Amino acid sequence: MYTTERLVLRAWRESDLDEMHAMWNEAGVQLGAAGNHIAPRGLKWRDTYRSWLDNNLLSFIIETKEDTPSFVGHITIHGGDSKNRNGEISMTLKTAHWGKGYGTEVLRFVVDHAFRMMNVHRVSLGAFDSNDRALALYTKVGFVVEGRVRKSMWVDGEWRDLVLMGILDEEWAARQAKPAQ
Protein backbone atom coordinates (compact mmCIF):
# COMPACT_ATOMS: atom_id res chain seq x y z
CA MET A 1 0.00 0.00 0.00
CA TYR A 2 1.21 3.49 -0.87
CA THR A 3 -0.05 6.91 0.06
CA THR A 4 0.09 10.32 -1.54
CA GLU A 5 -0.95 13.58 0.06
CA ARG A 6 -4.68 12.78 -0.10
CA LEU A 7 -4.92 9.25 -1.47
CA VAL A 8 -4.25 5.62 -0.66
CA LEU A 9 -3.14 3.29 -3.45
CA ARG A 10 -3.64 -0.36 -2.54
CA ALA A 11 -4.14 -3.81 -3.99
CA TRP A 12 -7.64 -4.65 -5.13
CA ARG A 13 -10.02 -6.75 -3.07
CA GLU A 14 -13.03 -8.77 -4.12
CA SER A 15 -15.27 -6.15 -2.46
CA ASP A 16 -13.91 -3.50 -4.88
CA LEU A 17 -15.66 -5.17 -7.80
CA ASP A 18 -18.98 -3.55 -6.82
CA GLU A 19 -17.38 -0.08 -6.96
CA MET A 20 -15.60 -0.93 -10.24
CA HIS A 21 -18.88 -2.10 -11.72
CA ALA A 22 -20.70 1.06 -10.64
CA MET A 23 -17.89 3.26 -12.00
CA TRP A 24 -17.87 1.53 -15.39
CA ASN A 25 -21.63 2.00 -15.61
CA GLU A 26 -21.23 5.79 -15.45
CA ALA A 27 -21.87 7.28 -18.89
CA GLY A 28 -19.06 9.83 -18.47
CA VAL A 29 -16.54 7.09 -17.68
CA GLN A 30 -17.58 5.04 -20.68
CA LEU A 31 -17.51 8.04 -23.03
CA GLY A 32 -13.97 8.90 -21.97
CA ALA A 33 -12.45 5.48 -21.66
CA ALA A 34 -14.37 2.69 -23.33
CA GLY A 35 -13.28 1.41 -26.69
CA ASN A 36 -16.36 -0.77 -26.99
CA HIS A 37 -20.07 0.06 -27.09
CA ILE A 38 -21.42 2.55 -24.55
CA ALA A 39 -23.96 0.38 -22.75
CA PRO A 40 -24.90 -0.77 -19.27
CA ARG A 41 -22.56 -3.43 -18.02
CA GLY A 42 -24.15 -6.45 -16.37
CA LEU A 43 -22.77 -8.40 -13.44
CA LYS A 44 -20.83 -10.69 -15.78
CA TRP A 45 -18.44 -7.76 -16.32
CA ARG A 46 -17.12 -8.37 -12.78
CA ASP A 47 -15.21 -11.34 -14.22
CA THR A 48 -13.66 -9.02 -16.81
CA TYR A 49 -12.55 -6.56 -14.11
CA ARG A 50 -11.17 -9.36 -11.93
CA SER A 51 -9.13 -10.84 -14.76
CA TRP A 52 -7.91 -7.45 -15.91
CA LEU A 53 -6.81 -6.36 -12.42
CA ASP A 54 -4.98 -9.66 -11.88
CA ASN A 55 -3.07 -9.56 -15.16
CA ASN A 56 -1.29 -6.20 -15.03
CA LEU A 57 2.25 -5.40 -14.00
CA LEU A 58 0.83 -3.05 -11.39
CA SER A 59 -2.76 -2.45 -10.27
CA PHE A 60 -3.91 0.00 -7.64
CA ILE A 61 -7.32 0.79 -6.25
CA ILE A 62 -7.41 4.51 -5.44
CA GLU A 63 -9.17 5.65 -2.26
CA THR A 64 -9.34 8.90 -0.36
CA LYS A 65 -7.21 9.07 2.77
CA GLU A 66 -10.05 9.57 5.27
CA ASP A 67 -11.44 7.77 8.31
CA THR A 68 -14.10 6.39 5.98
CA PRO A 69 -12.29 6.00 2.65
CA SER A 70 -14.12 6.74 -0.57
CA PHE A 71 -13.45 4.72 -3.73
CA VAL A 72 -11.93 7.07 -6.32
CA GLY A 73 -10.98 4.68 -9.12
CA HIS A 74 -8.10 2.53 -10.31
CA ILE A 75 -4.82 2.85 -12.14
CA THR A 76 -2.74 0.13 -13.77
CA ILE A 77 0.47 -0.38 -15.66
CA HIS A 78 0.21 -3.10 -18.24
CA GLY A 79 2.06 -4.14 -21.36
CA GLY A 80 5.01 -5.83 -19.81
CA ASP A 81 7.44 -5.38 -22.69
CA SER A 82 10.42 -6.50 -20.60
CA LYS A 83 12.98 -6.31 -23.40
CA ASN A 84 12.23 -2.67 -24.20
CA ARG A 85 11.05 -1.74 -20.67
CA ASN A 86 7.75 -0.23 -21.77
CA GLY A 87 4.67 0.16 -19.62
CA GLU A 88 1.24 1.46 -20.55
CA ILE A 89 -0.96 3.23 -18.03
CA SER A 90 -4.73 3.00 -17.77
CA MET A 91 -6.55 5.15 -15.24
CA THR A 92 -10.24 5.55 -14.54
CA LEU A 93 -11.82 7.74 -11.87
CA LYS A 94 -15.45 7.94 -10.78
CA THR A 95 -17.05 11.09 -12.17
CA ALA A 96 -17.81 12.31 -8.62
CA HIS A 97 -14.03 12.68 -8.13
CA TRP A 98 -13.25 14.52 -11.37
CA GLY A 99 -11.85 18.04 -11.07
CA LYS A 100 -10.40 17.54 -7.57
CA GLY A 101 -6.78 17.01 -8.61
CA TYR A 102 -6.82 13.32 -7.74
CA GLY A 103 -5.88 12.31 -11.28
CA THR A 104 -2.80 14.53 -11.23
CA GLU A 105 -1.79 13.29 -7.78
CA VAL A 106 -2.08 9.60 -8.56
CA LEU A 107 -0.65 9.81 -12.09
CA ARG A 108 2.45 11.64 -10.88
CA PHE A 109 2.96 9.02 -8.19
CA VAL A 110 2.55 6.08 -10.57
CA VAL A 111 4.81 7.59 -13.26
CA ASP A 112 7.48 8.24 -10.60
CA HIS A 113 7.02 4.69 -9.29
CA ALA A 114 7.36 3.23 -12.79
CA PHE A 115 10.67 4.98 -13.42
CA ARG A 116 12.13 4.71 -9.90
CA MET A 117 11.00 1.24 -8.85
CA MET A 118 10.11 -0.66 -12.02
CA ASN A 119 13.02 0.60 -14.14
CA VAL A 120 10.88 1.27 -17.19
CA HIS A 121 12.32 3.20 -20.12
CA ARG A 122 9.03 4.68 -21.29
CA VAL A 123 5.47 4.99 -20.08
CA SER A 124 2.67 5.45 -22.57
CA LEU A 125 -1.08 5.92 -22.64
CA GLY A 126 -3.85 6.92 -24.98
CA ALA A 127 -6.94 9.13 -24.87
CA PHE A 128 -9.72 10.07 -27.24
CA ASP A 129 -9.17 13.46 -28.86
CA SER A 130 -12.51 14.52 -27.37
CA ASN A 131 -11.26 13.92 -23.81
CA ASP A 132 -9.77 17.38 -23.25
CA ARG A 133 -9.52 16.92 -19.47
CA ALA A 134 -7.44 13.77 -19.80
CA LEU A 135 -5.18 15.23 -22.49
CA ALA A 136 -4.53 18.32 -20.34
CA LEU A 137 -3.75 16.15 -17.31
CA TYR A 138 -1.33 13.93 -19.23
CA THR A 139 0.46 16.96 -20.67
CA LYS A 140 0.72 18.54 -17.21
CA VAL A 141 2.39 15.38 -15.87
CA GLY A 142 4.92 15.41 -18.74
CA PHE A 143 3.50 13.15 -21.44
CA VAL A 144 3.99 14.29 -25.03
CA VAL A 145 1.89 13.47 -28.07
CA GLU A 146 3.61 10.76 -30.09
CA GLY A 147 0.93 10.21 -32.67
CA ARG A 148 -2.70 9.57 -33.32
CA VAL A 149 -4.78 6.79 -34.70
CA ARG A 150 -7.21 8.64 -36.92
CA LYS A 151 -10.93 7.96 -36.66
CA SER A 152 -10.29 4.74 -34.80
CA MET A 153 -13.17 4.78 -32.32
CA TRP A 154 -16.89 5.42 -32.73
CA VAL A 155 -17.79 7.52 -29.67
CA ASP A 156 -21.09 9.27 -29.02
CA GLY A 157 -22.19 9.30 -32.65
CA GLU A 158 -18.93 10.23 -34.34
CA TRP A 159 -15.50 8.91 -35.22
CA ARG A 160 -12.80 9.97 -32.76
CA ASP A 161 -9.03 9.88 -32.97
CA LEU A 162 -7.02 8.03 -30.37
CA VAL A 163 -4.16 10.30 -29.22
CA LEU A 164 -1.06 8.33 -28.24
CA MET A 165 1.20 9.91 -25.61
CA GLY A 166 4.37 8.91 -23.83
CA ILE A 167 7.11 10.00 -21.48
CA LEU A 168 10.67 8.67 -21.59
CA ASP A 169 12.91 8.08 -18.61
CA GLU A 170 15.24 10.94 -19.60
CA GLU A 171 12.29 13.35 -19.93
CA TRP A 172 11.02 12.29 -16.52
CA ALA A 173 14.51 12.70 -15.00
CA ALA A 174 14.85 16.21 -16.48
CA ARG A 175 11.49 17.17 -14.90
CA GLN A 176 12.66 15.80 -11.55
CA ALA A 177 15.83 17.94 -11.72
CA LYS A 178 13.82 21.17 -12.08
CA PRO A 179 12.95 23.10 -8.91
CA ALA A 180 9.33 22.66 -7.75
CA GLN A 181 6.96 25.32 -9.03
N, C-alpha and C positions, 0 to 999 in steps of 0.2 A: 504494500500500500504506500502511496506517495501523497503528499499534500502540496498545494500551492497556497497562495495567500488566502483564497476563499473557497477552495475546492479540495475534495478528496478524490483520488484516482485509485481504484481498487479492482481486484479480480471480480469477474461476474459470478453471480449466484443464481441458482434456479429461480428464486423469487424475483429476480430482475426481469424475467421474460414477460411478466405482465406489463411492466413499465415500457419495455421495448416494444411490445405489441401495441400499446396505446400510442406511443410516440410515432410509430410507423403508420398508424391510421390517421394521423393528422394530415390534412390536405396540404398545408404549407411545407411539411417535411417531404412528402412525396413529390411535390412540384419541384423542390430544390435538389432532391437527391436521387430519386428513383429513375432508373433507366428502363423500367418496365411500365406496364399500364398503371395509371392512377386509379386505384380501386380499393375498396375496403379489403383488409387482409383478415382472413379467418384464423381460427386458432391453430390450424395446421402450419401457419407461418412460424410458430414458436420453434418448430423443428429446424426451420431454415436459420433462425437467429442463433439457436444453440450450436448448430454445426459451424456457422460462420464465426462465432465468437471463439470456438475451440480451435479453429484452424488458421489463426493468424500468428504472426511473430510476436505481436504484443496486442493485448486487448485490455482496455480500461473501461469500467463503468465510472461515470462522472457524477459526483454528488456534491451538494453544498456542504460546507463545513459548519454545521449547526448542531444543536442538541438533538433536533429531529431533522436528520438529513433529508433533502429533497433530491429526487432523481433529476439530473440535468440532461444526460445523454450518454453517448459512448464515443470512444475514439480507438482506432486500431492502426497498426502498421502491418501490412501484408505484402505479399510479393515474394519475399525470400530469395531474391537473386543473390546467392552467397558469393558466386564468382565475382560479380561486379558491384557487390555491396549496395544494392538498391533496395529501397523500401517505399511503399506507397501508403499514404495516409487516407483514411476514411473517417469522417467525423459527422455525427448527427446530434443535434440538440433539440429538445422539446421547444416548441414555439413560445411557450410561456417564459423561457429563459433567453430568448433572443434579445439583443440590444443591451445586455448587462455587462458585456466585456468578458463573459465566461469563455467564449470561443477563443479570444486572443490569449487569455491566461492559460488555457489548457493546451492550445496549439504550440505556444512558445515552449511550454514545459516538454511536450512530447518531441518536438524537433530537437531541443537541447539534449534530451535523453537519447534520441536516436544517434546523434553524432558523438556524444560523450561516452555512452554506455554500450551501444550496439555497434559502434565503429562502422556505420554506414558511410558511403561516399556521396550518395545523393538521396534526397527524399522528394517524392513527387506526389501529385494529386491532380484531380480534375474537377471542373465545375461547369455547369451550363452557363452560356454567355448571358442568360437572363438573370442569373443569380448574382446581382451586383454586390450584395452584402458579403457573400462568401469571397468573391474576387477581391474586394477591398481588404478583407481580413487577411487573406493569403498574401497579398502584396505587402501589407503592413508588417507581417511576420518575416518577410524577406524572400518569398517565392517570386520567381519571374516567369513570365509567359514564355513557353518553349514552342508552342504551336497550337493548332486547333484542328479538330476533326469537324469539317463543315457539314452542317445539316445532318448530324448523326442521330439525333434523338427527337422524337415527336413528343412535344411537351405542351400541354394546354392549348391544343389546336393549331400548333405551328411547329415547323422544323427549327431546332435549336442547335447551335454549335457547342461542342464540348471543348472547353479551353483547358489545355494541358499546361501545368506549371511545375516548377521544380526549384530546389535549392541545393547547391553543392556544398561539400564540406568546407572548401576554402571561402565560399561566400558567407557561410555561417560563421566561420572563424573571424573573418574581417568584421562582421557585425558585432561579435563578442568583444573585439579589441577597442571598439569605439566607446567613448564615455557615455554613460546613461543620460538620456534626454528627458 
